[in-house]
Amino acid sequence: MKKFAIFASGSGTNFQAIIDTLKEEGWQAEAAIVICDKPGAKVLERAEKEGIPSFAFTPKAFPNKAAFEQTIIEQLRLHEVEWVFLAGYMRLIGPTLLGAYKGKIVNIHPSLLPAFPGLDAIGQAYQAGVKVAGITVHFVDEGMDTGPIIDQAAIYIDQGEELESIEKRMHELEHTLYPKVIKSLLELS
């Protein structure tokens, strides 16, 4: 059975979508641990409710990124994690973690990359007045949202559509596409 980790920083809606799909479809895989850089984040409550171990840390408690990433690697190895899926994890992955899980770290980003990388991608697209927006699932590399694209999905934005409506539809798209891609990656590895 494949074991994976989910990294998140916030409410954990993508985490929940992944876990719900895993249970509904009976994947031959296990979410072995949730890693969170914000103690007290709602994703930790969700993980506890699902019976999934978690590791929360405060980055500033470590001397540098390499130090906290080494601690994360120890947690991942303890839980025999093979894949890392970022689901709203709001930190760049550094060389320490990238080296340990090369080609096995995947992210979901709320834009049709390479357009609108970085923070507030939906807001960036809205401000730019695009007619088509979407999400991208990609492998993580050293850059910000620059890794090889695995899959994308798009929505058309209606004339005068409010930002909140776009965000809601984008999240629904994420909750469908990301679990599908994760399942496929786990089955192929």
Secondary structure, DSSP 8 states (H G I E B T S, - for coil): -EEEEEEESS--HHHHHHHHHHHHHT-SEEEEEEEESSTT-HHHHHHHHHT--EEE--GGGSSSHHHHHHHHHHHHHHTT--EEEESS--S---HHHHHHTTT-EEEEESS-TTSS-STTHHHHHHHHT-SEEEEEEEE--SSSS-S-EEEEEEEE--TT--HHHHHHHHHHHHHHHHHHHHHHHHHH-
